[in-house]
Each structure stands twice: as structure tokens, then as C-alpha cells.
Amino acid sequence: MCVNAKVNGHLQSFYERNRNRARLLISCPDRPGIVAAVSQFLYQQGANIVQSDQYSTDPEGGRFFMRIAFDIPDLAQKEEALREAFKPVAEQFEMDWRISFAYRVKRMAIFVSKQEHCLLELFWQLQSGDIIAEVPLVISNHPDHRELVESYNIPFYHIPVTKETKQEAEAKQLELLKGKVDFIVLARYMQILSPHFVAQYPNQIINIHHSFLPAFVGSKPYERAYERGVKLIGATSHYVTDDLDEGPIIEQDVARVNHRYHVQDLKRIGRYIERIVLARAVKWHLEDRIIPYNNKTVVFE
């Protein structure tokens, strides 16, 4: 079976399992009655709750977060009616909210430069069914991975980027993305996106930074970690904002190192951490497990 057939098989199986599944994500001021009101609403809609997670920053005057997954028969015919029916509940509790329909598989664009380890991890997890997404295109500022990407029957676009051509390059990228993707993954895409570009996809661009942020922001973090003599190295996946490497953190991980490790050793170990951390963040985003708030995230794992 070819790679693309395997991915398509996973997509079809996922659709069949989730054709009646929706997810409700809520953020609002904490107060009594929220869970009861949401549960009563779903009961009235004929829903069966299959998972419910909640968190409060403080039961008295704090912020309340909730993710609830539920099934409703023939959900595809009830999407808009469900959203309209929930509005009075949302207004009563001053909720920021959204309903996501699980059978609507998200479309993920991947940006990559010369290093392929994060790209490969995403492809492997797509092939195995650990990540469920459509990938309409891959964009790179280098031509190196065309053959790899096209072996998955995914369109590959080489758009060189220089300081002088950055604006023009981003315009081409945005035109290619328009109407085709729901979010973007920067799989070691070694370019800083402009505020204009980021504004088109708020909290929809996931980056992997090869450092345990907030340590060693910016370029060459492994070299700086080596010079500092760190005993832990790590990687951080976060949503992209206008502030370099300071967006809401989604996931992090670390590995222990010591004085015997040289820069190349740190990079080798770091590549593995980067792959796993980015894949986790992408999976959680796809499953609607993340609620950004105040440059932080609540992640219901």
C-alpha cells in the first residue's frame, strides 16, 4: 500500500468514528452554575457527553476553562442550529467559546527550511495515523525536500526568501495558503514571519524552537547553551506572535547533558526532542485541546 493510500485510509476511518462528534471549548469568568448549564444544554440537544475536562485559575474571581466532547446523532445536519442554540448560554456566562466538529479534518500547511527531522516526524505520524490531518501543501525557502514531499503526493513550493524579497515571498505564500489551510506548522522554518503574515493566522501558527524557552531566545541556542554550560537542553513548541519566540507555549521537553557533550552532541539530542515536542503540540491542536489565554495556554491532554 502506498503512503498516500495509508493516509487516506486513516482519514476515512477517522471520519467514520467521529461523524457525530463535536467539541466545545469555553473560557469565562468563574462562577457557580457553568458546568450545570452546559450539561443541561447538551442534554436538551440529545447529546451524549464522552469526555469533560475543566480548570479554574481561582474558584473565587478566577478564569474558568472547559473542554467537553460529545456525540449527537446526525450532527452534520445540526451544526448551525447547535451554535445558535448555545448563544444564550454563552451570553449568560460571558463566555469566549467555539464548537469544533471532529469529522471536519483540519488542513495543515507545513513550512520547512533545510533540516528535515521535524518534517519527517510529522509525515511518519500522518502515515501511522497518530496525527490526523490533511496537508494541502509544503512551502520551503530551499528546494532540498521536494522529492521527499512529493513522494507523499503533497504539492511542494520552493519560495526563496531574502531580506530584500521577504515581503514579496510572504505575499506568494499567503496567496498559496488562501482558502486551503486551517493552520500552519513551522517545522524548523528558519525565517521570522512578519506581523502582517502572523495577523492572518492568529493562534494558528505553531513553531518549534530549539531551546527550553525562555532561555536562549533567537538564533544559535545550542551554541549559547554549550557556552553557558547548561545541564539541561530542551525544545519548546508555541504559537507564533509578533514577539520573537515569546508566543503562548504549548509543549516543552528536556534531556540531561553534562560537560562531556559538545555542540554537535547537543544538536543531535535536541533534534529528537524537537521532533517529539512539535508532534505533540500539533496533535493537541488538531484535537482542540488548547485554549490560549493571556499569552499562556491551558492544555487538556
C-alpha positions in Angstrom: 0.0 0.0 0.0 1.4 3.4 -0.9 2.0 6.1 1.7 -0.8 8.3 0.4 -3.3 5.4 0.4 -2.4 4.7 4.1 -3.0 8.4 5.0 -6.3 8.4 3.1 -7.3 5.2 4.9 -6.7 6.8 8.3 -8.7 9.8 7.3 -11.7 7.7 6.2 -11.6 5.6 9.4 -11.3 8.8 11.5 -14.4 10.2 9.8 -16.4 7.1 10.4 -15.5 7.1 14.1 -16.2 10.8 14.6 -19.0 11.7 12.2 -21.2 12.6 15.2 -18.5 14.0 17.5 -18.2 17.7 18.4 -16.0 19.6 20.9 -17.0 22.6 22.9 -14.2 24.9 24.3 -15.1 27.5 26.8 -13.2 30.3 28.7 -15.2 32.6 31.0 -15.2 34.3 34.5 -15.5 31.5 37.1 -18.9 31.4 38.9 -21.3 28.7 40.1 -23.5 27.0 37.6 -21.4 26.9 34.5 -21.0 23.1 34.3 -24.6 22.6 35.2 -25.8 25.0 32.4 -23.5 23.4 29.8 -24.5 19.9 30.7 -28.2 20.8 30.7 -27.9 22.4 27.3 -26.2 19.3 25.8 -28.9 17.1 27.4 -31.6 19.2 25.8 -29.8 18.8 22.4 -29.8 15.0 22.7 -26.1 14.9 23.2 -24.1 12.2 25.0 -21.0 13.6 26.8 -18.0 11.4 26.2 -15.3 13.5 27.8 -15.2 16.6 30.0 -12.2 18.5 31.4 -12.2 21.7 33.3 -9.8 24.1 35.1 -10.1 27.2 37.2 -7.3 29.7 37.9 -9.2 30.5 41.1 -12.8 29.5 42.1 -13.3 32.9 43.5 -12.9 35.6 40.8 -10.7 33.5 38.6 -11.0 32.3 35.0 -12.8 29.0 34.1 -11.7 26.8 31.2 -13.6 23.8 29.9 -13.3 21.3 27.0 -16.2 18.9 26.5 -16.5 16.3 23.8 -20.0 15.0 22.9 -21.9 13.0 20.3 -25.1 14.0 18.7 -26.8 11.8 16.0 -26.8 13.2 12.5 -24.6 16.1 13.7 -23.7 17.3 10.2 -27.3 18.5 9.7 -27.4 20.3 13.0 -24.1 22.4 13.1 -25.6 25.9 12.7 -28.6 25.2 14.8 -26.3 23.9 17.6 -24.2 27.1 17.5 -27.3 29.3 17.6 -28.9 27.4 20.4 -25.8 27.8 22.6 -25.5 31.6 22.3 -27.9 32.4 25.2 -25.9 30.2 27.5 -22.6 31.8 26.3 -24.1 35.3 26.9 -25.3 34.5 30.3 -21.8 33.4 31.5 -19.8 35.9 29.3 -18.1 33.0 27.5 -15.4 33.0 24.9 -16.3 29.8 23.1 -16.2 27.7 20.0 -17.7 24.5 18.8 -15.4 22.3 16.7 -16.8 19.4 14.7 -14.3 16.5 14.8 -15.3 15.0 11.5 -14.1 18.2 9.8 -10.4 17.2 9.4 -8.2 20.2 9.8 -5.9 21.3 6.9 -2.3 21.8 7.9 0.3 23.7 5.9 4.0 22.9 6.7 6.8 25.4 6.3 10.3 23.9 6.4 13.9 25.0 5.6 16.9 22.7 5.2 16.6 20.5 8.3 14.1 17.7 7.7 13.8 15.9 11.1 10.6 17.7 12.2 9.0 17.4 8.7 9.8 13.6 8.7 8.3 13.2 12.2 5.0 14.8 11.0 5.0 12.6 7.9 5.6 9.4 9.9 2.8 10.2 12.3 0.5 11.0 9.5 1.4 7.7 7.9 0.8 5.8 11.1 -2.5 7.6 11.9 -1.1 9.1 15.1 -1.8 12.5 13.6 -5.0 13.0 11.6 -4.8 16.0 9.2 -4.9 16.9 5.5 -1.7 18.5 4.2 -2.6 20.6 1.1 1.0 21.9 0.6 4.5 22.2 2.0 6.4 25.5 1.5 10.1 25.9 1.8 12.7 28.6 1.2 15.1 25.8 0.0 14.5 23.1 -2.7 16.1 20.3 -0.8 12.9 18.4 0.3 10.9 18.4 -2.9 11.4 14.7 -3.7 10.6 13.7 -0.1 7.4 15.8 0.0 6.2 14.8 -3.5 6.7 11.1 -2.6 3.7 11.7 -0.3 1.7 13.2 -3.2 1.8 16.6 -1.5 2.5 19.7 -3.5 5.8 21.3 -2.7 6.5 25.0 -3.3 10.0 26.5 -3.3 9.8 30.2 -2.4 13.3 31.7 -1.7 13.4 34.4 1.0 16.0 37.1 1.4 15.9 40.4 3.3 15.1 42.2 0.1 12.4 39.8 -1.2 10.7 38.9 2.1 7.6 40.9 1.5 7.1 39.5 -2.0 7.8 36.0 -0.7 5.2 36.2 2.0 2.7 37.6 -0.5 3.2 34.5 -2.6 2.9 32.2 0.5 -0.3 33.8 1.6 -1.8 33.5 -1.9 -1.0 29.8 -1.9 -2.5 29.3 1.5 -5.7 31.3 0.9 -8.7 29.1 1.4 -6.7 25.9 1.6 -5.5 25.6 5.2 -6.7 26.0 8.7 -3.3 26.4 10.4 0.4 26.4 9.7 3.3 24.4 11.3 6.8 25.8 11.2 8.8 22.6 11.1 12.2 24.3 11.7 11.4 27.0 9.2 14.3 29.3 9.9 12.6 32.6 9.0 10.9 35.2 11.1 7.3 35.9 9.9 6.2 39.5 9.5 3.4 40.9 11.8 1.2 41.1 8.7 1.6 37.4 8.0 1.1 36.4 11.6 -2.1 38.5 11.8 -3.7 36.4 9.1 -3.5 33.3 11.3 -3.8 34.3 15.0 -3.1 31.4 17.3 -3.0 29.2 14.2 0.8 29.1 13.5 2.7 26.6 15.6 6.5 26.9 15.8 9.2 24.7 17.3 12.1 26.5 18.9 15.3 24.5 19.7 15.6 25.8 23.3 13.7 25.4 26.6 12.2 28.9 26.4 12.5 31.5 27.8 16.2 30.5 27.8 18.2 31.2 24.6 15.6 33.1 22.5 16.6 33.6 18.9 19.4 32.1 16.8 22.1 29.5 17.7 20.6 28.4 21.1 22.7 25.2 21.2 25.9 27.1 20.8 24.9 29.5 23.5 23.7 26.7 25.8 27.1 25.0 25.3 29.0 28.2 26.2 26.8 28.6 29.3 27.5 25.0 30.4 23.9 24.0 30.8 22.9 20.7 32.3 19.5 20.5 30.6 18.7 21.2 27.0 15.2 21.3 25.6 12.7 22.4 22.9 9.6 24.5 23.0 6.6 24.5 20.8 4.5 27.7 20.8 2.0 29.7 18.9 3.7 32.5 16.9 3.1 36.1 17.8 4.8 39.3 16.7 7.3 38.9 19.6 10.1 36.6 18.6 9.8 33.2 20.4 7.5 34.7 23.0 4.1 33.3 21.9 1.9 31.1 24.1 3.8 27.9 25.0 2.0 24.7 24.1 4.6 22.0 25.0 8.2 21.6 26.2 10.6 18.8 27.0 14.2 18.4 28.1 17.1 16.0 28.3 20.1 15.9 30.7 23.5 16.7 29.4 26.9 17.3 31.0 30.4 18.7 30.4 31.4 15.9 28.1 28.8 17.0 25.5 29.9 19.2 22.6 27.7 21.4 20.5 27.1 18.7 17.9 26.0 16.3 20.6 23.6 18.9 21.9 22.2 19.4 18.4 21.8 15.6 17.9 19.9 15.1 21.1 18.0 18.3 20.5 16.7 17.1 17.2 14.9 14.2 18.8 13.3 16.5 21.4 12.2 19.0 18.8 10.5 16.2 16.7 8.5 14.9 19.7 7.6 18.2 21.2 6.3 19.6 17.9 4.3 16.5 17.1 2.6 16.6 20.5 1.7 20.3 20.0 0.3 19.6 16.5 -1.7 16.6 17.8 -3.2 18.6 20.6 -4.1 21.5 18.3 -5.8 19.1 15.9 -7.8 17.6 18.8 -8.9 21.0 20.1 -7.1 20.5 23.4 -5.6 24.0 23.7 -7.1 27.3 24.9 -4.8 30.3 24.6 -5.2 33.0 27.3 -3.0 35.9 28.3 0.0 34.7 26.3 -0.3 31.3 28.1 -2.2 28.1 27.2 -4.5 25.7 29.0 -3.8 22.3 27.5 -6.3 19.4 28.2 -4.1 16.4 27.5 
